[in-house]
């Protein structure tokens, strides 16, 4: 199994794809997630997802504090950029 990553909006553009998977050997905290992203993606994407305007959902639930995130096999993490509408 793996951890599913979902990139929405402009984050999909930065990632070059809407979805990806990571298969860490152990559960990852927020710092570990950012390090993994940095190994595979541009610093622009890493900086964007680490920014205060991007929200994170783990298994469909919004997370209030990114520093408390821990994900492992079978989890899904979605990166939700700010949206504008009209």
C-alpha positions as CSV (number, residue, x, y, z in Angstrom):
1,X,0.0,0.0,0.0
2,X,1.0,3.6,-0.3
3,X,0.0,7.1,0.8
4,X,-2.1,8.9,-1.9
5,X,-1.3,12.5,-2.7
6,X,-3.9,14.8,-4.4
7,X,-2.9,18.1,-5.8
8,X,-5.7,20.6,-6.6
9,X,-5.8,23.8,-8.5
10,X,-2.5,25.6,-9.1
11,X,-0.8,22.9,-7.1
12,X,-1.7,20.4,-9.8
13,X,0.1,22.7,-12.3
14,X,3.2,23.0,-10.1
15,X,3.3,19.2,-9.5
16,X,2.6,18.4,-13.2
17,X,-0.1,15.9,-12.2
18,X,-3.3,15.6,-10.1
19,X,-2.3,12.6,-8.1
20,X,0.8,10.7,-6.9
21,X,1.7,8.1,-4.4
22,X,4.5,7.8,-1.8
23,X,5.5,4.6,-0.1
24,X,7.6,5.6,2.9
25,X,9.1,2.9,5.1
26,X,7.4,4.4,8.2
27,X,4.6,7.0,8.8
28,X,5.6,10.5,7.9
29,X,5.0,13.7,9.9
30,X,4.7,17.1,8.2
31,X,8.5,17.6,8.0
32,X,8.9,14.2,6.5
33,X,6.2,14.9,3.9
34,X,7.9,18.1,2.9
35,X,11.2,16.3,2.6
36,X,9.7,13.6,0.4
37,X,8.1,16.3,-1.8
38,X,11.4,18.1,-2.0
39,X,13.1,14.9,-3.3
40,X,10.5,14.6,-6.2
41,X,9.1,18.0,-6.9
42,X,10.3,21.6,-7.4
43,X,10.9,23.9,-4.5
44,X,8.0,26.0,-5.8
45,X,5.6,23.2,-5.0
46,X,7.2,22.5,-1.6
47,X,7.1,26.2,-0.7
48,X,3.4,26.5,-1.8
49,X,2.1,23.5,0.1
50,X,4.0,24.7,3.2
51,X,2.5,28.1,3.0
52,X,-0.2,29.3,5.4
53,X,-2.8,29.7,2.6
54,X,-2.7,26.1,1.5
55,X,-5.0,23.8,3.5
56,X,-4.5,20.1,4.0
57,X,-7.0,17.3,4.3
58,X,-6.1,13.9,5.5
59,X,-8.5,11.1,4.7
60,X,-11.1,13.8,3.8
61,X,-10.9,15.8,7.0
62,X,-9.3,19.3,7.1
63,X,-6.4,19.6,9.4
64,X,-6.1,22.7,11.5
65,X,-2.4,22.4,12.4
66,X,-0.1,21.0,9.7
67,X,2.6,20.2,12.3
68,X,0.3,17.5,13.8
69,X,-0.1,15.5,10.6
70,X,1.1,12.0,10.4
71,X,0.3,9.8,7.4
72,X,1.1,6.2,6.5
73,X,0.0,3.4,4.2
74,X,-3.5,3.7,3.0
75,X,-3.9,7.4,4.0
76,X,-4.8,10.1,1.5
77,X,-3.5,13.6,1.8
78,X,-5.0,16.4,-0.3
79,X,-3.3,19.8,-0.9
80,X,-6.0,22.5,-1.2
81,X,-4.9,25.9,-2.5
82,X,-6.9,29.0,-1.9
83,X,-9.6,29.5,-4.4
84,X,-11.2,32.6,-5.8
85,X,-14.6,32.9,-7.3
86,X,-16.9,35.3,-8.8
